């Protein structure tokens, strides 16, 4: 007899599609999955094709959360960058505490939280909401595991700027200066989520920091891309102000997301992303994805 379903929120998200990949991995293991999406559409239908139960709802609405949590035994909480992120987390925690019977809740946070405290002021509103969200989940008494990935390889900073300029002119044009970074592949993060949901007992109360295989500056990363692609790639350190006011602004992003990406770029230049751990390999049994493997899996990102 199958056990209670595992709830996966943010299952139709776009950046890296962690939720969708978690659903696919759990279904490959023939586990019952309830995938929560914000609205019906093609992504919801693709999730149904895996055999998952798909439900639409709003994480900021307690009745919706109670409905989708009903009968679930474990849960992955992930949500796109949003000004309602903290509200959604607190709503979910309140409902899960009072109405659900969870034995595991895997929370997607972010690595910047590990450098923050009550008096921190240099982070984005989204990063502050992640910090507060962790506090709320810890206060809730729920069986939580926090995951703090660094910047994703699929982050718009890379896909809209670095990879595009690699394809068009063989350069990485970003305002990171000499800052070091260790981007993580979304599929590795999803693999960690799935592994914990399958067997959570040793992970409850733990916090994991998820990174790529090495922390390097952008000049070194450009060399890694050149080696993987078999063509020259160089790093061009551009002005932060010009990048924000021209390049980033040109995307026409909502203010909350714009602020978050601008802050991530600034913190990179301040070397706040110089982090490395082996948590991915420890949990999944396989090394974190590097540049060469990422390029091999996503060749379309690096061609005109």
C-alpha positions in Angstrom: 0.0 0.0 0.0 1.4 3.4 -0.9 1.9 5.8 2.0 0.4 9.3 2.3 1.2 11.7 -0.6 4.2 14.0 -0.6 3.2 17.6 -1.2 5.5 19.5 -3.6 4.7 23.3 -3.8 6.0 25.5 -6.5 5.8 22.6 -8.8 5.3 24.7 -11.9 8.0 27.2 -11.2 10.3 28.4 -13.9 13.8 29.2 -12.7 15.6 25.8 -12.7 12.2 24.1 -12.2 13.3 22.5 -8.9 9.7 21.7 -7.9 9.0 20.0 -11.2 12.2 18.0 -11.0 11.4 16.9 -7.4 8.0 15.7 -8.6 9.6 13.7 -11.5 12.2 12.2 -9.2 9.7 11.1 -6.6 7.4 9.6 -9.3 10.3 7.7 -10.8 10.5 6.0 -7.4 6.7 5.4 -7.7 5.9 7.5 -4.6 2.6 9.2 -4.4 2.9 13.0 -5.1 0.6 15.9 -4.8 1.9 18.8 -6.8 0.7 22.3 -6.0 0.6 24.9 -8.8 -0.5 28.5 -8.7 -2.7 28.0 -11.8 -3.8 25.4 -14.3 -2.0 25.3 -17.7 0.5 23.3 -19.7 2.9 22.9 -16.8 0.2 21.5 -14.7 -0.7 19.0 -17.4 2.9 18.0 -17.8 3.0 17.2 -14.1 -0.1 15.1 -14.4 1.6 13.1 -17.1 4.1 11.9 -14.5 1.2 10.4 -12.5 1.2 13.1 -9.8 -2.0 14.5 -8.4 -2.0 18.2 -9.3 -3.9 20.9 -7.4 -4.1 24.6 -7.9 -3.9 27.0 -5.0 -2.4 30.1 -3.4 0.1 29.6 -0.6 -1.0 32.9 1.0 -4.6 31.6 1.5 -5.0 29.3 4.5 -8.0 27.5 3.1 -6.0 26.6 0.0 -3.1 25.4 2.0 -5.3 23.3 4.3 -6.9 21.7 1.2 -3.7 20.8 -0.5 -2.0 19.6 2.7 -4.9 17.4 3.7 -3.7 13.8 4.1 0.0 14.5 3.2 2.8 13.1 5.3 5.8 15.1 4.0 6.2 18.4 2.2 8.6 20.4 0.1 8.1 24.2 0.5 9.5 26.2 -2.4 8.2 29.4 -4.0 9.4 31.8 -6.6 10.8 35.2 -5.6 7.8 37.2 -4.4 6.9 40.1 -2.1 4.4 37.6 -0.5 7.1 35.0 0.3 7.0 35.5 4.0 3.3 35.6 4.2 3.1 32.3 2.3 5.7 30.7 4.6 3.9 31.8 7.8 0.5 30.8 6.4 1.9 27.3 5.5 3.6 26.9 8.9 0.4 27.8 10.7 -1.8 25.5 8.7 0.8 22.6 8.9 1.1 23.0 12.6 -2.6 23.0 13.4 -4.1 20.8 10.6 -1.4 18.5 9.2 0.5 15.5 10.5 3.8 16.0 8.8 6.9 14.0 9.6 9.1 16.2 7.3 9.0 19.6 5.8 11.9 20.5 3.5 12.2 24.3 3.2 14.0 26.0 0.3 15.9 29.0 1.7 19.1 30.5 0.3 22.8 30.7 1.4 22.8 34.4 2.1 20.8 33.7 5.2 23.8 32.1 6.8 25.5 35.5 6.8 22.6 37.4 8.2 21.4 38.4 11.7 18.9 40.7 13.3 20.8 43.8 12.4 21.7 43.0 8.8 20.7 45.7 6.3 22.7 45.0 3.1 20.5 42.2 1.7 17.5 42.3 -0.6 13.9 42.3 0.7 13.7 38.7 -0.6 16.7 37.6 1.3 15.4 39.2 4.5 12.1 37.4 4.0 14.0 34.1 3.7 15.8 34.8 7.0 12.5 35.6 8.7 10.9 32.6 7.1 13.5 30.3 8.6 12.8 31.9 12.0 9.1 31.3 11.7 9.5 27.7 10.7 11.9 27.0 13.5 9.4 28.6 16.0 6.6 26.5 14.6 8.0 23.2 16.0 7.5 21.5 12.7 10.0 18.8 11.6 11.9 21.1 9.3 15.1 20.7 7.2 16.4 24.0 5.7 18.2 24.0 2.4 20.4 27.0 1.6 21.6 26.9 -2.0 23.9 29.5 -3.4 23.0 31.2 -6.8 21.6 28.8 -9.3 23.3 28.1 -12.6 19.8 28.8 -14.1 19.5 32.2 -12.3 18.5 35.1 -14.7 21.8 36.7 -13.9 23.5 33.9 -15.8 20.8 32.9 -18.3 19.9 36.4 -19.4 23.4 37.9 -19.3 26.4 35.6 -18.9 25.2 32.8 -21.2 23.8 35.2 -23.7 27.0 37.2 -24.0 29.0 33.9 -24.2 26.8 32.9 -27.1 26.9 36.3 -28.9 30.5 37.5 -28.3 32.4 35.0 -26.2 32.4 37.1 -23.1 30.8 37.0 -19.6 29.8 40.6 -18.9 28.9 40.9 -15.2 29.7 43.4 -12.4 31.2 40.8 -10.1 34.7 42.2 -10.0 37.1 39.7 -8.4 34.3 38.1 -6.3 34.3 34.3 -6.2 31.2 32.2 -6.6 30.1 28.5 -6.8 26.8 28.3 -8.8 24.7 25.3 -8.2 22.7 23.3 -10.7 19.0 23.2 -10.0 18.9 19.5 -10.7 21.4 18.9 -7.9 19.2 20.9 -5.5 16.2 18.9 -6.6 18.1 15.7 -6.0 18.8 16.8 -2.4 15.2 17.6 -1.8 14.0 14.3 -3.1 16.6 12.3 -1.1 15.5 14.0 2.1 11.8 13.5 1.4 12.4 9.8 0.7 14.2 9.2 4.0 14.0 12.3 6.2 14.7 10.9 9.7 18.4 11.8 9.8 17.9 15.3 8.3 15.2 16.8 10.6 16.5 19.9 12.3 19.5 20.1 10.0 20.5 23.0 7.7 22.4 22.2 4.5 24.4 24.6 2.2 24.3 23.6 -1.4 27.0 24.8 -3.8 28.7 23.9 -7.1 32.0 21.9 -7.1 34.3 24.9 -6.5 34.3 28.6 -5.7 36.1 30.6 -8.3 36.3 34.1 -9.7 34.7 35.0 -13.0 38.0 34.9 -14.9 38.5 31.3 -13.9 34.8 30.5 -14.6 35.3 32.0 -18.1 38.2 29.7 -18.6 36.0 26.7 -17.6 33.4 27.7 -20.1 36.0 28.2 -22.8 37.3 24.7 -22.1 33.8 23.2 -22.1 32.7 24.9 -25.3 36.0 24.6 -27.1 36.1 28.3 -28.0 37.5 31.5 -26.3 35.5 33.0 -23.5 36.7 35.9 -21.4 35.4 37.8 -18.4 34.6 41.5 -18.8 34.0 43.3 -15.5 31.4 45.9 -16.2 30.3 48.8 -14.0 27.7 47.8 -11.4 25.7 51.1 -11.9 25.7 50.7 -15.7 24.7 47.1 -15.5 21.8 47.7 -13.1 20.5 50.9 -14.8 20.9 49.7 -18.3 21.2 45.9 -18.7 19.1 44.7 -15.8 16.5 47.5 -16.1 16.0 46.6 -19.7 14.4 43.3 -18.6 11.4 45.2 -17.3 11.2 43.1 -14.1 8.8 43.7 -11.2 10.5 45.9 -8.5 10.9 43.1 -5.9 12.7 40.8 -8.4 14.7 43.7 -9.8 15.9 44.6 -6.3 16.8 41.0 -5.5 18.9 40.4 -8.6 20.6 43.8 -8.3 21.5 42.9 -4.7 22.8 39.5 -5.7 25.1 41.1 -8.2 26.4 43.6 -5.6 27.0 40.9 -3.0 28.9 38.9 -5.5 31.3 41.9 -6.0 31.6 42.1 -2.2 32.7 38.4 -2.2 29.6 37.3 -0.2 29.1 34.2 -2.5 32.6 32.7 -1.9 31.2 29.5 -0.3 31.8 25.8 -0.9 30.5 22.7 0.7 30.2 19.0 -0.2 26.6 18.7 1.2 25.3 17.7 -2.3 27.6 14.8 -2.6 27.1 13.8 1.0 23.3 13.6 0.6 22.9 12.4 -3.0 26.1 10.3 -3.4 27.2 12.1 -6.5 29.4 15.2 -7.0 27.9 18.6 -7.7 27.5 19.5 -11.4 30.3 21.6 -12.8 30.5 23.9 -15.8 31.5 21.2 -18.3 28.6 18.9 -17.4 26.1 21.9 -17.4 27.2 23.0 -20.8 26.9 19.4 -22.1 23.3 19.2 -20.8 22.3 22.7 -22.0 24.1 23.4 -25.3 21.2 25.6 -26.5 22.0 28.2 -23.8 25.4 28.9 -25.4 24.5 29.2 -29.1 23.0 32.2 -31.0 
